Amino acid sequence: MKLSVIGLGKLGACTAACFAYKGIPTIGVDINADSVNAINAGKAPVFEPRLQELIQAAGDRLEATLDFDRAIQDSEVTFIVVPTPSRDDGHFSNAFVEEALADLASALKKVRKKYHLFVITSTVSPGVIEGELIPLVASVSGKKVNKDFGFCYNPEFIALGSVISDFLNPDLVLIGESDPKAGDLLSRIYEKVCDNKPQISRMSIPSAEVTKISLNSFVTMKISFANTLANICERIPGANIDDITRALGADKRISPFYLRGGLSFGGPCFPRDNKAFSAFAREAGVDAFLAQATDEVNEVQVDRVAEKILQDLPNHKKPAVAILGLSYKPNTPVIEESPSIKIIEKLLQAKDLLVEVYDPVALENTRAHFGDRVRYSTSLEECVGSSPICVVATPDKAFRNLRREWFRFQPTTIFDCWRILDRVALGNGIRYLPLGISVQNSPGVFDRPVKLVGKSR
Ligand SMILES: NC(=O)c1ccc[n+]([C@@H]2O[C@H](COP(=O)([O-])OP(=O)(O)OC[C@H]3O[C@@H](n4cnc5c(N)ncnc54)[C@H](O)[C@@H]3O)[C@@H](O)[C@H]2O)c1
């Protein structure tokens, strides 16, 4: 069997590399010649841990081209992994998927072959595949679904920074299938590729479309719930968000994942998918109150942290803030919808101050975004030594290596949004303010703790 993957971006390049690494010859197709050339030169076109290693290990089994015809001629199954950005009304735009499918369908029209399977991996709204995409392929190619070609919806539940291990060890493989033949073929590929034995959930295409969009919406709801809890903990003397979420997460009905009070969720998927869930529900005549509230909590969380920093500024002579962590999560250069970037925007809008930033992999993207509006440090030490206020904005393990002597200001305030630093090792002279734990004797920085009365205590 040979596979093809259309779109060699953050997810598609990893998908193609994983297939080829696992022994299946794979052709990558993209409209961007740089990505195609990179793959053909054995180089990763995007940053993602282990991607380079897998491309090298795949060797000749992985090749790339700008030619869509080759995907149809030289492979049996084509995965479509092109962007589906948000439209103004919250729905996903299918423009790139339609463009790619139209090219593939006209290639299909030209060849004589018994069967070709199209797999949509890009996130789409419910109803789109059967309502728009299958009819598009049928009309352009002049061929029949479930006879000449099959269709599957197979969205991934991976996270940037761990795409490869998530892809090879998924909890769930979700397959929406146009008929059992299409689903059987796709299931066999995953049985060959996965390192684990994941649950393979097969269903109709509309069910799979609703499953995908609901999953991310549910996860973001969990994150916003944990963040609300963290905010409450700050006002309850003695309460600690981590003790509470650990206990809550031990209950199987809740589970510990994505239940950690901290900064807002961000990135290319979560905020967009949650908005799409609301838009899709509205269209179906249902108000998605939970999804809407999730978004509101998410926005407020950024405001709260920015406000705390601004309130702390007058406690220091130098109006400067060091921000550690710029991407929306560790181990990725992606700064799209990053809470850290939003906090910096708010600080710069509110005050004339110096913002010094550091991130192990996201500095370049941050420079493209802010230009000379902020200052860039090339090391942790340089960054934290620049300012009397330091914000740990992502739970990057590298930040645990902060050393007491690097803080040059007396006092220095540290806002630890993920509670990853060792407060004791930091010693005296540091005002350590973890998000989600009540800190007394710091009036004006955190909301003053409330006094609890009654039995609920
Ligand atoms: N990145 C993630 O973490 C993630 C997770 C789950 C789902 N997804 C979904 O996967 C899809 C792709 O996301 P991504 O992050 O890889 O996007 P990306 O922007 O990183 O990459 C998309 C690639 O598609 C190429 N492309 C655009 N139009 C094309 C066309 N007509 N033909 C061929 N190639 C084309 C671009 O040049 C680019 O290389 C999206 O629908 C996204 O929602 C992404």
The ligand as a Gaussian input file, in Angstrom:
#p B3LYP/6-31G(d) Opt

LIG

0 1
 N       -1.768000      21.493000      14.400000
 C       -2.535000      20.861000      15.273000
 O       -2.224000      20.769000      16.463000
 C       -3.810000      20.208000      14.842000
 C       -4.457000      19.325000      15.712000
 C       -5.663000      18.726000      15.318000
 C       -6.196000      19.071000      14.101000
 N       -5.560000      19.947000      13.267000
 C       -6.184000      20.271000      11.988000
 O       -5.356000      19.887000      10.917000
 C       -5.492000      20.824000       9.843000
 C       -4.123000      21.318000       9.446000
 O       -3.550000      21.994000      10.561000
 P       -2.011000      22.362000      10.624000
 O       -1.794000      22.894000      11.983000
 O       -1.158000      21.243000      10.139000
 O       -1.951000      23.561000       9.541000
 P       -0.657000      24.316000       8.993000
 O       -1.105000      25.684000       8.684000
 O        0.496000      24.109000       9.914000
 O       -0.288000      23.538000       7.646000
 C       -1.134000      23.438000       6.548000
 C       -0.339000      23.096000       5.286000
 O       -1.283000      22.949000       4.219000
 C       -0.731000      23.554000       3.063000
 N       -1.845000      23.870000       2.125000
 C       -2.740000      24.880000       2.174000
 N       -3.610000      24.779000       1.159000
 C       -3.244000      23.683000       0.456000
 C       -3.749000      23.053000      -0.708000
 N       -4.819000      23.516000      -1.346000
 N       -3.125000      21.963000      -1.160000
 C       -2.051000      21.463000      -0.530000
 N       -1.527000      21.998000       0.586000
 C       -2.120000      23.098000       1.063000
 C        0.015000      24.748000       3.562000
 O        0.970000      25.191000       2.628000
 C        0.636000      24.167000       4.849000
 O        1.880000      23.563000       4.600000
 C       -6.434000      21.911000      10.334000
 O       -7.751000      21.664000       9.923000
 C       -6.362000      21.759000      11.836000
 O       -7.558000      22.150000      12.448000
 C       -4.380000      20.511000      13.599000

